[in-house]
Amino acid sequence: MRSSNIGGQAVMEGIMMRHGDVYSVGVRKPDGEIEVKVEDYKSVFGKHSWMKLPMLRGVVSFVDSLVVGISCLMFSATFFEDEEEEEVELTPEQEAAKQAKEERENKWMMYGTVALSIVLTVGLFMILPYFLAGFIRKVTDSEMLIALAEALVRIVIFIGYLLLISRMEDIQRTFMYHGAEHKCINCVENGMELTVENVMKSSRQHKRCGTSFLLFVVVISVIFYLFLSLIPFEAHWMKVVLRIALVPVIAGVAYEIIRLAGSSDKGWVCALSKPGLALQKLTTREPDESMAEVAIAAVEAVFDWRAFLAGEEDTSVHREVSSDTCKGECKA
């Protein structure tokens, strides 16, 4: 199976798809229309050669994915906000000033949300298990047993978190769009034309999924922290600092594994991917055809699947402008 190098994410009533230096957001609006916005992808770290180095590129990709993902979520949410305020007619100057203010506020809100997400993730999955496992110090002095307890707690928290959010009604619908995203990519990568019928019969599991990435992060952190327990540090704060310092390394290793999984069909690579694929049963749901239509619209905005199926190297969709929003022509 040939990799398409497409990545995506489910948003509110829609899907984000990224290919190369461009990403799109397709949203099914309340009136039934599909609106697709296309933007150039710009890393928050800028353009530097070091960003493509193994390990480092994983950290860059993780942060950029958070920034783009939250930006796309905010865009999709704008179609479903309650319009309780009466519309007031503004002059062109007032309208421009209002738009500039909203853009500044959204930018700071986005970066604040990214920072908060990283802090909460590190705190919940990396630091909290360490302190919870510390309670067994009352019955043992073995650092290895304490580290194993920490590993067990970390895995339980991660699985419990996924089980909890998978039962929420609003999240379940988002998980249906997540399934549509995977099906769309699998359809193309398995050599089928991108039609609703072909998308619906494709698998909703994919080896490059973010769920698999998070599972690798948890498993790799277990391995790293087990070795860390062999280092004799008395101060708890030092152990906490080292755990935080290792997070970028852990994310970098997990990214390299996911990258390999997405480009290889070797037996051992597929076996390594199976736990993540199984876990995706919690984070994806079977979509309906209307969701598949949104996924197709998002893919076609940034990826020439016909060129891909023909074996061509250039599969980008060439645009005359750096960003675009299509409305009527994207209507399903």
Buried (B, 14 or more C-beta within 10 A) or exposed (E): EEBBBBBBBBBBBBBBBBBBEBBBBBBBBEEEBBBBBBBEEEBEEEEEEEBEEEEBBBBBBBBBBBBBBBBBBBBBEEBEEEEEEEEEEEEEEEEEEEEEEEEEEBEEEBBEBBEEEBEEBBEBBBBBBBEBBBEBEEEEEEBEBBBBBBBBBBBEBBBEBBEEBBEEEEBEBBBBBBBBBBBBBBBBBEEBEBEBEBBBEBBBBBBBBBBBBBBBBBBBBBEBBBEBBEEEBEEEEEBBEBBEEBBBBBBBBBBBBBBBBBBBEEEEBEEBBEEBBEBBEBBBBEBEEBBBBBBBBBBBBBBBBEBBBEEEEEBBBEEEEEEEBBEEEBBB
